[in-house]
Amino acid sequence: MKKCKIEVIKTTWDEELAKEYGVTCKCPAHKVGEVFYADFAKPEGFCDEAWKAIYQYVFALCHMDDKTLLYGDWIQTPGVSINCCNDGIRPVVFKITRLDEEAENLFPKEEKQ
């Protein structure tokens, strides 16, 4: 299993919906330029709701190879996924990149005696 790099590449704001529903600020959790590293678990300081929206893509990139993942009609760059949180008024866009670095083994094999 590989690690993934998660970059905040864009924060958006729907001013019309924000006014209509009383949302008063852009996303307070993430800013463009932030970088996180993940494998099987949510990185420290990462928004819980954003993690729920993107964790399946992180998991897929960490566990599957490029022959297994769908590219071409989805995204042209192997090992990369562009996803966002599900906040309809102020979604944050993330670039997830599979790294060559191996993730820590959650279940290390027992040493034989």
N, CA, C and O atoms as a GROMACS GRO file, in nm:
protein
  452
    1MET      N    1   0.084  -0.117   0.000
    1MET     CA    2   0.000   0.000   0.000
    1MET      C    3   0.089   0.124   0.000
    1MET      O    4   0.188   0.130   0.072
    2LYS      N    5   0.053   0.221  -0.081
    2LYS     CA    6   0.128   0.346  -0.093
    2LYS      C    7   0.064   0.456  -0.010
    2LYS      O    8  -0.051   0.444   0.034
    3LYS      N    9   0.138   0.562   0.010
    3LYS     CA   10   0.084   0.683   0.073
    3LYS      C   11   0.032   0.775  -0.037
    3LYS      O   12   0.070   0.762  -0.154
    4CYS      N   13  -0.054   0.867   0.002
    4CYS     CA   14  -0.104   0.969  -0.089
    4CYS      C   15  -0.079   1.108  -0.032
    4CYS      O   16  -0.079   1.130   0.089
    5LYS      N   17  -0.056   1.200  -0.122
    5LYS     CA   18  -0.042   1.341  -0.088
    5LYS      C   19  -0.175   1.408  -0.124
    5LYS      O   20  -0.226   1.390  -0.235
    6ILE      N   21  -0.231   1.484  -0.030
    6ILE     CA   22  -0.357   1.555  -0.054
    6ILE      C   23  -0.328   1.705  -0.048
    6ILE      O   24  -0.284   1.756   0.055
    7GLU      N   25  -0.352   1.774  -0.157
    7GLU     CA   26  -0.327   1.918  -0.165
    7GLU      C   27  -0.459   1.993  -0.180
    7GLU      O   28  -0.546   1.951  -0.257
    8VAL      N   29  -0.474   2.102  -0.109
    8VAL     CA   30  -0.589   2.190  -0.128
    8VAL      C   31  -0.554   2.281  -0.246
    8VAL      O   32  -0.464   2.364  -0.236
    9ILE      N   33  -0.627   2.264  -0.357
    9ILE     CA   34  -0.593   2.341  -0.478
    9ILE      C   35  -0.692   2.452  -0.509
    9ILE      O   36  -0.663   2.540  -0.590
   10LYS      N   37  -0.810   2.448  -0.444
   10LYS     CA   38  -0.907   2.554  -0.471
   10LYS      C   39  -1.013   2.555  -0.361
   10LYS      O   40  -1.056   2.450  -0.314
   11THR      N   41  -1.054   2.674  -0.322
   11THR     CA   42  -1.171   2.689  -0.236
   11THR      C   43  -1.271   2.772  -0.314
   11THR      O   44  -1.235   2.868  -0.382
   12THR      N   45  -1.397   2.734  -0.306
   12THR     CA   46  -1.499   2.803  -0.384
   12THR      C   47  -1.605   2.861  -0.292
   12THR      O   48  -1.612   2.828  -0.174
   13TRP      N   49  -1.688   2.947  -0.350
   13TRP     CA   50  -1.788   3.019  -0.270
   13TRP      C   51  -1.903   3.056  -0.361
   13TRP      O   52  -1.884   3.127  -0.460
   14ASP      N   53  -2.022   3.008  -0.330
   14ASP     CA   54  -2.141   3.043  -0.407
   14ASP      C   55  -2.213   3.155  -0.332
   14ASP      O   56  -2.290   3.130  -0.239
   15GLU      N   57  -2.186   3.276  -0.374
   15GLU     CA   58  -2.237   3.393  -0.302
   15GLU      C   59  -2.389   3.397  -0.297
   15GLU      O   60  -2.447   3.434  -0.194
   16GLU      N   61  -2.453   3.361  -0.406
   16GLU     CA   62  -2.600   3.363  -0.411
   16GLU      C   63  -2.660   3.266  -0.308
   16GLU      O   64  -2.751   3.303  -0.233
   17LEU      N   65  -2.611   3.144  -0.304
   17LEU     CA   66  -2.661   3.047  -0.207
   17LEU      C   67  -2.624   3.087  -0.064
   17LEU      O   68  -2.703   3.068   0.029
   18ALA      N   69  -2.506   3.141  -0.047
   18ALA     CA   70  -2.464   3.184   0.086
   18ALA      C   71  -2.559   3.290   0.142
   18ALA      O   72  -2.599   3.283   0.258
   19LYS      N   73  -2.594   3.387   0.059
   19LYS     CA   74  -2.689   3.491   0.104
   19LYS      C   75  -2.826   3.432   0.135
   19LYS      O   76  -2.888   3.466   0.235
   20GLU      N   77  -2.871   3.341   0.047
   20GLU     CA   78  -3.004   3.283   0.065
   20GLU      C   79  -3.014   3.199   0.193
   20GLU      O   80  -3.118   3.199   0.259
   21TYR      N   81  -2.907   3.128   0.227
   21TYR     CA   82  -2.912   3.036   0.341
   21TYR      C   83  -2.833   3.081   0.462
   21TYR      O   84  -2.816   3.005   0.558
   22GLY      N   85  -2.784   3.203   0.460
   22GLY     CA   86  -2.722   3.261   0.578
   22GLY      C   87  -2.584   3.211   0.612
   22GLY      O   88  -2.542   3.218   0.728
   23VAL      N   89  -2.511   3.160   0.514
   23VAL     CA   90  -2.372   3.120   0.538
   23VAL      C   91  -2.287   3.245   0.529
   23VAL      O   92  -2.294   3.318   0.430
   24THR      N   93  -2.207   3.270   0.632
   24THR     CA   94  -2.139   3.400   0.641
   24THR      C   95  -1.991   3.399   0.609
   24THR      O   96  -1.928   3.505   0.604
   25CYS      N   97  -1.932   3.279   0.587
   25CYS     CA   98  -1.788   3.279   0.559
   25CYS      C   99  -1.751   3.164   0.467
   25CYS      O  100  -1.824   3.065   0.454
   26LYS      N  101  -1.636   3.179   0.404
   26LYS     CA  102  -1.582   3.070   0.324
   26LYS      C  103  -1.538   2.959   0.418
   26LYS      O  104  -1.537   2.978   0.540
   27CYS      N  105  -1.501   2.846   0.364
   27CYS     CA  106  -1.463   2.731   0.446
   27CYS      C  107  -1.357   2.771   0.549
   27CYS      O  108  -1.251   2.820   0.512
   28PRO      N  109  -1.386   2.748   0.677
   28PRO     CA  110  -1.289   2.783   0.781
   28PRO      C  111  -1.185   2.673   0.805
   28PRO      O  112  -1.089   2.694   0.879
   29ALA      N  113  -1.205   2.555   0.744
   29ALA     CA  114  -1.119   2.441   0.775
   29ALA      C  115  -0.992   2.433   0.690
   29ALA      O  116  -0.888   2.391   0.740
   30HIS      N  117  -1.000   2.473   0.563
   30HIS     CA  118  -0.886   2.454   0.473
   30HIS      C  119  -0.858   2.578   0.389
   30HIS      O  120  -0.948   2.654   0.354
   31LYS      N  121  -0.731   2.593   0.357
   31LYS     CA  122  -0.684   2.705   0.274
   31LYS      C  123  -0.602   2.648   0.158
   31LYS      O  124  -0.536   2.545   0.172
   32VAL      N  125  -0.606   2.716   0.044
   32VAL     CA  126  -0.527   2.676  -0.072
   32VAL      C  127  -0.380   2.668  -0.033
   32VAL      O  128  -0.327   2.756   0.035
   33GLY      N  129  -0.315   2.561  -0.076
   33GLY     CA  130  -0.174   2.542  -0.048
   33GLY      C  131  -0.146   2.444   0.065
   33GLY      O  132  -0.033   2.398   0.080
   34GLU      N  133  -0.247   2.411   0.144
   34GLU     CA  134  -0.226   2.312   0.250
   34GLU      C  135  -0.195   2.176   0.189
   34GLU      O  136  -0.246   2.141   0.082
   35VAL      N  137  -0.110   2.098   0.258
   35VAL     CA  138  -0.073   1.965   0.212
   35VAL      C  139  -0.086   1.868   0.328
   35VAL      O  140  -0.045   1.897   0.440
   36PHE      N  141  -0.145   1.752   0.299
   36PHE     CA  142  -0.162   1.646   0.397
   36PHE      C  143  -0.112   1.515   0.335
   36PHE      O  144  -0.107   1.502   0.213
   37TYR      N  145  -0.075   1.420   0.419
   37TYR     CA  146  -0.034   1.287   0.373
   37TYR      C  147  -0.122   1.184   0.440
   37TYR      O  148  -0.150   1.193   0.560
   38ALA      N  149  -0.166   1.085   0.362
   38ALA     CA  150  -0.258   0.986   0.416
   38ALA      C  151  -0.234   0.849   0.354
   38ALA      O  152  -0.170   0.837   0.249
   39ASP      N  153  -0.285   0.747   0.422
   39ASP     CA  154  -0.290   0.613   0.367
   39ASP      C  155  -0.427   0.555   0.402
   39ASP      O  156  -0.518   0.560   0.320
   40PHE      N  157  -0.442   0.500   0.520
   40PHE     CA  158  -0.569   0.441   0.560
   40PHE      C  159  -0.647   0.529   0.657
   40PHE      O  160  -0.765   0.503   0.682
   41ALA      N  161  -0.586   0.630   0.712
   41ALA     CA  162  -0.650   0.710   0.816
   41ALA      C  163  -0.652   0.858   0.780
   41ALA      O  164  -0.568   0.907   0.704
   42LYS      N  165  -0.750   0.928   0.835
   42LYS     CA  166  -0.763   1.072   0.814
   42LYS      C  167  -0.641   1.143   0.872
   42LYS      O  168  -0.603   1.118   0.986
   43PRO      N  169  -0.580   1.230   0.793
   43PRO     CA  170  -0.466   1.305   0.845
   43PRO      C  171  -0.508   1.400   0.958
   43PRO      O  172  -0.620   1.451   0.960
   44GLU      N  173  -0.417   1.422   1.049
   44GLU     CA  174  -0.442   1.516   1.159
   44GLU      C  175  -0.469   1.655   1.101
   44GLU      O  176  -0.396   1.701   1.013
   45GLY      N  177  -0.572   1.720   1.152
   45GLY     CA  178  -0.605   1.855   1.108
   45GLY      C  179  -0.691   1.860   0.983
   45GLY      O  180  -0.721   1.969   0.933
   46PHE      N  181  -0.731   1.745   0.931
   46PHE     CA  182  -0.813   1.740   0.810
   46PHE      C  183  -0.961   1.741   0.850
   46PHE      O  184  -1.000   1.672   0.944
   47CYS      N  185  -1.041   1.817   0.780
   47CYS     CA  186  -1.184   1.829   0.808
   47CYS      C  187  -1.253   1.692   0.801
   47CYS      O  188  -1.236   1.619   0.703
   48ASP      N  189  -1.329   1.657   0.903
   48ASP     CA  190  -1.399   1.529   0.907
   48ASP      C  191  -1.494   1.512   0.788
   48ASP      O  192  -1.498   1.406   0.726
   49GLU      N  193  -1.570   1.615   0.757
   49GLU     CA  194  -1.667   1.606   0.648
   49GLU      C  195  -1.598   1.594   0.513
   49GLU      O  196  -1.644   1.520   0.426
   50ALA      N  197  -1.490   1.667   0.493
   50ALA     CA  198  -1.416   1.655   0.368
   50ALA      C  199  -1.356   1.515   0.354
   50ALA      O  200  -1.356   1.457   0.246
   51TRP      N  201  -1.306   1.460   0.465
   51TRP     CA  202  -1.250   1.325   0.462
   51TRP      C  203  -1.356   1.223   0.420
   51TRP      O  204  -1.328   1.133   0.341
   52LYS      N  205  -1.477   1.237   0.473
   52LYS     CA  206  -1.586   1.146   0.436
   52LYS      C  207  -1.613   1.151   0.286
   52LYS      O  208  -1.650   1.050   0.225
   53ALA      N  209  -1.596   1.268   0.227
   53ALA     CA  210  -1.623   1.284   0.084
   53ALA      C  211  -1.512   1.230  -0.005
   53ALA      O  212  -1.539   1.187  -0.117
   54ILE      N  213  -1.387   1.230   0.043
   54ILE     CA  214  -1.277   1.192  -0.046
   54ILE      C  215  -1.204   1.064  -0.007
   54ILE      O  216  -1.120   1.016  -0.083
   55TYR      N  217  -1.235   1.006   0.110
   55TYR     CA  218  -1.151   0.895   0.157
   55TYR      C  219  -1.152   0.775   0.062
   55TYR      O  220  -1.052   0.704   0.053
   56GLN      N  221  -1.264   0.750  -0.007
   56GLN     CA  222  -1.266   0.636  -0.098
   56GLN      C  223  -1.169   0.653  -0.216
   56GLN      O  224  -1.119   0.554  -0.269
   57TYR      N  225  -1.143   0.777  -0.255
   57TYR     CA  226  -1.046   0.802  -0.362
   57TYR      C  227  -0.903   0.785  -0.310
   57TYR      O  228  -0.816   0.732  -0.379
   58VAL      N  229  -0.880   0.831  -0.187
   58VAL     CA  230  -0.750   0.811  -0.123
   58VAL      C  231  -0.724   0.661  -0.110
   58VAL      O  232  -0.616   0.612  -0.145
   59PHE      N  233  -0.823   0.588  -0.060
   59PHE     CA  234  -0.809   0.444  -0.042
   59PHE      C  235  -0.779   0.375  -0.175
   59PHE      O  236  -0.689   0.291  -0.183
   60ALA      N  237  -0.852   0.411  -0.280
   60ALA     CA  238  -0.832   0.349  -0.411
   60ALA      C  239  -0.691   0.377  -0.463
   60ALA      O  240  -0.623   0.286  -0.512
   61LEU      N  241  -0.646   0.501  -0.453
   61LEU     CA  242  -0.513   0.534  -0.501
   61LEU      C  243  -0.404   0.466  -0.420
   61LEU      O  244  -0.302   0.425  -0.475
   62CYS      N  245  -0.425   0.452  -0.290
   62CYS     CA  246  -0.326   0.386  -0.204
   62CYS      C  247  -0.317   0.237  -0.231
   62CYS      O  248  -0.209   0.178  -0.219
   63HIS      N  249  -0.428   0.174  -0.268
   63HIS     CA  250  -0.434   0.029  -0.279
   63HIS      C  251  -0.430  -0.028  -0.420
   63HIS      O  252  -0.397  -0.146  -0.438
   64MET      N  253  -0.463   0.049  -0.520
   64MET     CA  254  -0.473  -0.006  -0.656
   64MET      C  255  -0.364   0.048  -0.746
   64MET      O  256  -0.306   0.154  -0.720
   65ASP      N  257  -0.336  -0.026  -0.850
   65ASP     CA  258  -0.239   0.021  -0.947
   65ASP      C  259  -0.312   0.090  -1.063
   65ASP      O  260  -0.435   0.088  -1.070
   66ASP      N  261  -0.236   0.150  -1.153
   66ASP     CA  262  -0.295   0.226  -1.262
   66ASP      C  263  -0.374   0.138  -1.359
   66ASP      O  264  -0.463   0.189  -1.428
   67LYS      N  265  -0.344   0.010  -1.367
   67LYS     CA  266  -0.418  -0.079  -1.456
   67LYS      C  267  -0.557  -0.108  -1.401
   67LYS      O  268  -0.648  -0.140  -1.477
   68THR      N  269  -0.574  -0.097  -1.272
   68THR     CA  270  -0.702  -0.125  -1.207
   68THR      C  271  -0.792  -0.001  -1.208
   68THR      O  272  -0.914  -0.013  -1.224
   69LEU      N  273  -0.734   0.116  -1.191
   69LEU     CA  274  -0.812   0.240  -1.185
   69LEU      C  275  -0.853   0.284  -1.324
   69LEU      O  276  -0.786   0.255  -1.423
   70LEU      N  277  -0.965   0.355  -1.331
   70LEU     CA  278  -1.015   0.404  -1.459
   70LEU      C  279  -0.955   0.539  -1.493
   70LEU      O  280  -0.971   0.636  -1.418
   71TYR      N  281  -0.887   0.546  -1.604
   71TYR     CA  282  -0.833   0.672  -1.653
   71TYR      C  283  -0.882   0.692  -1.795
   71TYR      O  284  -0.950   0.605  -1.850
   72GLY      N  285  -0.848   0.801  -1.855
   72GLY     CA  286  -0.887   0.827  -1.992
   72GLY      C  287  -1.011   0.913  -1.998
   72GLY      O  288  -1.004   1.032  -2.030
   73ASP      N  289  -1.127   0.853  -1.966
   73ASP     CA  290  -1.250   0.932  -1.968
   73ASP      C  291  -1.275   1.002  -1.834
   73ASP      O  292  -1.364   1.087  -1.825
   74TRP      N  293  -1.199   0.967  -1.731
   74TRP     CA  294  -1.218   1.028  -1.599
   74TRP      C  295  -1.112   1.133  -1.575
   74TRP      O  296  -1.144   1.249  -1.550
   75ILE      N  297  -0.985   1.094  -1.583
   75ILE     CA  298  -0.873   1.187  -1.566
   75ILE      C  299  -0.756   1.132  -1.647
   75ILE      O  300  -0.739   1.011  -1.657
   76GLN      N  301  -0.677   1.219  -1.703
   76GLN     CA  302  -0.569   1.178  -1.792
   76GLN      C  303  -0.440   1.140  -1.721
   76GLN      O  304  -0.354   1.075  -1.781
   77THR      N  305  -0.425   1.178  -1.596
   77THR     CA  306  -0.299   1.158  -1.526
   77THR      C  307  -0.307   1.039  -1.432
   77THR      O  308  -0.377   1.045  -1.331
   78PRO      N  309  -0.236   0.931  -1.462
   78PRO     CA  310  -0.237   0.816  -1.371
   78PRO      C  311  -0.185   0.854  -1.232
   78PRO      O  312  -0.092   0.933  -1.219
   79GLY      N  313  -0.247   0.796  -1.130
   79GLY     CA  314  -0.203   0.820  -0.993
   79GLY      C  315  -0.251   0.950  -0.933
   79GLY      O  316  -0.205   0.990  -0.826
   80VAL      N  317  -0.346   1.017  -1.001
   80VAL     CA  318  -0.397   1.146  -0.953
   80VAL      C  319  -0.549   1.145  -0.957
   80VAL      O  320  -0.609   1.087  -1.047
   81SER      N  321  -0.610   1.208  -0.858
   81SER     CA  322  -0.755   1.225  -0.853
   81SER      C  323  -0.785   1.367  -0.806
   81SER      O  324  -0.721   1.418  -0.715
   82ILE      N  325  -0.883   1.430  -0.869
   82ILE     CA  326  -0.928   1.562  -0.828
   82ILE      C  327  -1.069   1.544  -0.770
   82ILE      O  328  -1.159   1.499  -0.840
   83ASN      N  329  -1.086   1.579  -0.643
   83ASN     CA  330  -1.214   1.560  -0.575
   83ASN      C  331  -1.242   1.679  -0.484
   83ASN      O  332  -1.154   1.761  -0.459
   84CYS      N  333  -1.365   1.687  -0.435
   84CYS     CA  334  -1.398   1.797  -0.346
   84CYS      C  335  -1.487   1.749  -0.233
   84CYS      O  336  -1.545   1.641  -0.238
   85CYS      N  337  -1.496   1.833  -0.131
   85CYS     CA  338  -1.587   1.803  -0.021
   85CYS      C  339  -1.730   1.827  -0.070
   85CYS      O  340  -1.750   1.878  -0.180
   86ASN      N  341  -1.826   1.790   0.010
   86ASN     CA  342  -1.965   1.799  -0.036
   86ASN      C  343  -2.041   1.920   0.020
   86ASN      O  344  -2.164   1.918   0.027
   87ASP      N  345  -1.970   2.023   0.059
   87ASP     CA  346  -2.034   2.147   0.102
   87ASP      C  347  -2.086   2.218  -0.023
   87ASP      O  348  -2.007   2.262  -0.106
   88GLY      N  349  -2.216   2.230  -0.035
   88GLY     CA  350  -2.276   2.285  -0.156
   88GLY      C  351  -2.258   2.435  -0.173
   88GLY      O  352  -2.278   2.486  -0.283
   89ILE      N  353  -2.222   2.504  -0.069
   89ILE     CA  354  -2.206   2.649  -0.077
   89ILE      C  355  -2.059   2.690  -0.086
   89ILE      O  356  -2.026   2.788  -0.151
   90ARG      N  357  -1.972   2.613  -0.021
   90ARG     CA  358  -1.830   2.650  -0.016
   90ARG      C  359  -1.738   2.528  -0.027
   90ARG      O  360  -1.656   2.504   0.061
   91PRO      N  361  -1.752   2.450  -0.135
   91PRO     CA  362  -1.669   2.330  -0.147
   91PRO      C  363  -1.520   2.361  -0.164
   91PRO      O  364  -1.481   2.463  -0.220
   92VAL      N  365  -1.441   2.269  -0.111
   92VAL     CA  366  -1.295   2.276  -0.123
   92VAL      C  367  -1.252   2.166  -0.219
   92VAL      O  368  -1.299   2.052  -0.208
   93VAL      N  369  -1.163   2.199  -0.312
   93VAL     CA  370  -1.117   2.103  -0.413
   93VAL      C  371  -0.978   2.053  -0.373
   93VAL      O  372  -0.890   2.130  -0.337
   94PHE      N  373  -0.962   1.920  -0.381
   94PHE     CA  374  -0.837   1.854  -0.342
   94PHE      C  375  -0.776   1.780  -0.460
   94PHE      O  376  -0.847   1.721  -0.542
   95LYS      N  377  -0.645   1.784  -0.468
   95LYS     CA  378  -0.569   1.702  -0.563
   95LYS      C  379  -0.505   1.590  -0.480
   95LYS      O  380  -0.428   1.617  -0.387
   96ILE      N  381  -0.537   1.466  -0.514
   96ILE     CA  382  -0.484   1.351  -0.442
   96ILE      C  383  -0.386   1.281  -0.536
   96ILE      O  384  -0.421   1.244  -0.648
   97THR      N  385  -0.264   1.263  -0.490
   97THR     CA  386  -0.159   1.202  -0.571
   97THR      C  387  -0.100   1.082  -0.499
   97THR      O  388  -0.058   1.092  -0.384
   98ARG      N  389  -0.097   0.967  -0.567
   98ARG     CA  390  -0.034   0.849  -0.508
   98ARG      C  391   0.117   0.868  -0.512
   98ARG      O  392   0.173   0.904  -0.616
   99LEU      N  393   0.182   0.842  -0.399
   99LEU     CA  394   0.327   0.855  -0.389
   99LEU      C  395   0.392   0.718  -0.405
   99LEU      O  396   0.325   0.615  -0.396
  100ASP      N  397   0.521   0.716  -0.428
  100ASP     CA  398   0.596   0.591  -0.434
  100ASP      C  399   0.626   0.537  -0.295
  100ASP      O  400   0.662   0.420  -0.279
  101GLU      N  401   0.611   0.621  -0.194
  101GLU     CA  402   0.642   0.584  -0.057
  101GLU      C  403   0.540   0.484  -0.003
  101GLU      O  404   0.419   0.502  -0.018
  102GLU      N  405   0.590   0.379   0.060
  102GLU     CA  406   0.504   0.277   0.119
  102GLU      C  407   0.441   0.329   0.248
  102GLU      O  408   0.506   0.401   0.325
  103ALA      N  409   0.316   0.293   0.269
  103ALA     CA  410   0.247   0.328   0.393
  103ALA      C  411   0.297   0.237   0.504
  103ALA      O  412   0.349   0.129   0.479
  104GLU      N  413   0.280   0.283   0.627
  104GLU     CA  414   0.316   0.198   0.739
  104GLU      C  415   0.222   0.078   0.743
  104GLU      O  416   0.103   0.091   0.714
  105ASN      N  417   0.275  -0.036   0.779
  105ASN     CA  418   0.195  -0.157   0.787
  105ASN      C  419   0.110  -0.153   0.914
  105ASN      O  420   0.162  -0.147   1.025
  106LEU      N  421  -0.022  -0.158   0.896
  106LEU     CA  422  -0.114  -0.158   1.010
  106LEU      C  423  -0.104  -0.286   1.091
  106LEU      O  424  -0.117  -0.284   1.214
  107PHE      N  425  -0.081  -0.395   1.023
  107PHE     CA  426  -0.078  -0.526   1.087
  107PHE      C  427   0.055  -0.594   1.057
  107PHE      O  428   0.061  -0.681   0.970
  108PRO      N  429   0.160  -0.557   1.127
  108PRO     CA  430   0.290  -0.619   1.099
  108PRO      C  431   0.286  -0.769   1.128
  108PRO      O  432   0.219  -0.815   1.220
  109LYS      N  433   0.358  -0.842   1.045
  109LYS     CA  434   0.364  -0.986   1.064
  109LYS      C  435   0.440  -1.018   1.192
  109LYS      O  436   0.537  -0.951   1.228
  110GLU      N  437   0.392  -1.121   1.259
  110GLU     CA  438   0.460  -1.163   1.382
  110GLU      C  439   0.594  -1.225   1.346
  110GLU      O  440   0.607  -1.297   1.247
  111GLU      N  441   0.691  -1.197   1.427
  111GLU     CA  442   0.822  -1.257   1.405
  111GLU      C  443   0.818  -1.403   1.444
  111GLU      O  444   0.762  -1.440   1.547
  112LYS      N  445   0.878  -1.488   1.359
  112LYS     CA  446   0.885  -1.629   1.389
  112LYS      C  447   0.998  -1.653   1.488
  112LYS      O  448   1.105  -1.592   1.478
  113GLN      N  449   0.974  -1.740   1.580
  113GLN     CA  450   1.076  -1.767   1.682
  113GLN      C  451   1.141  -1.900   1.658
  113GLN      O  452   1.229  -1.940   1.734
   0.00000   0.00000   0.00000
